[in-house]
Amino acid sequence: MKLSKSQRVKVIQDVAGHMDADDWTTVDLILKQFGFPVSDQWSGSTKSYIVEMIGDAEDGDLVELGQHFGMSFPGNEIAITDTQETPYWIEGQLKVFISHLTSQREQAAQIQTSMSRFGMSGFVAHNDINPTEEWQIAIETALATCDVLVALIHPDFVSSKWCDQEIGYALGRGIPVFAVRCGADPHGFVGRFQAFNGNGKTPIQIATELFEAAADHKKLQEKMADVVVDLFINSGNYASAKTRISYLERLKVWEPSYSGRLAKAVKTNSQISGAYGVADQVTKLLKKWKTA
């Protein structure tokens, strides 16, 4: 199968994203099994290592590896859609597909709005798809490009073929699935994962718990770190700066570039420098990660 240059880049990026949360032994095992080189002399990140090892691979080998992670390659066209064709995602935010019953579209929309405070871009099918669009294509595109799926489990959720298929699609891609109990427990494959208790909670409470889980999840930590740093740097008032510094303090991963960006933000964003105590918190945070 012949891949275009842009298709190769997309496959390599997606494969690296899938494998990034694995330990080094598992990464090398997968690479060896598919005939890719490995190295015991590497000082960079796991993701950059994977990109280097598979970057010069033949198209057929890339396709085979992609299929291992649930990517679909019908005919000679790769079934991965570029985010430019998904206007419902907000650039630089975590992409969250919200699987819900039609009758619960209002709750889904409220959670979607609440998640935006945390740099999480939610997709709610009944609100985000224009009436003229092909529904199935739009939903499949969102499923193929999201970072995580959130399922709102109401009593009739189990009887919805669409909802079950959405969860199956996400599990097939190997992305995290967060189930929120809303009067019913998760079932099937997703039942083995810990569910969030959404009973009696407000949309902002649910969104807060989802944000904290995403920030802690191994497969989402790097993405969420980028999201949180961007949120803080672009704080538009004192209150948001004070709130978002707490997001920074809970990060599990740290890129060296963050330190320079945050130090610059303290100097150039008056809403950060003027927020009581925030500049000192940034200084302590940079010292912590420099030591680490």
Secondary structure, DSSP 8 states (H G I E B T S, - for coil): ----HHHHHHHHHHHHHHHTTS-HHHHHHHHHHTT----S---S-HHHHHHHHHTT--HHHHHHHHHHTT----TTS-----GGG-TTS-TTSEEEEEE--GGGHHHHHHHHHHHGGGTEEEE-HHHHS-TTS-HHHHHHHHHHH-SEEEEEE-TTGGG-HHHHHHHHHHHHHT--EEEEESSS---GGGGGS--EE-TT--HHHHHHHHHHHHHH-TTTHHHHHHHHHHHHHT--SHHHHHHHHHHHHT-S---HHHHHHHHHHHHH-HHHHTSTTHHHHHHHHHHHHHH-
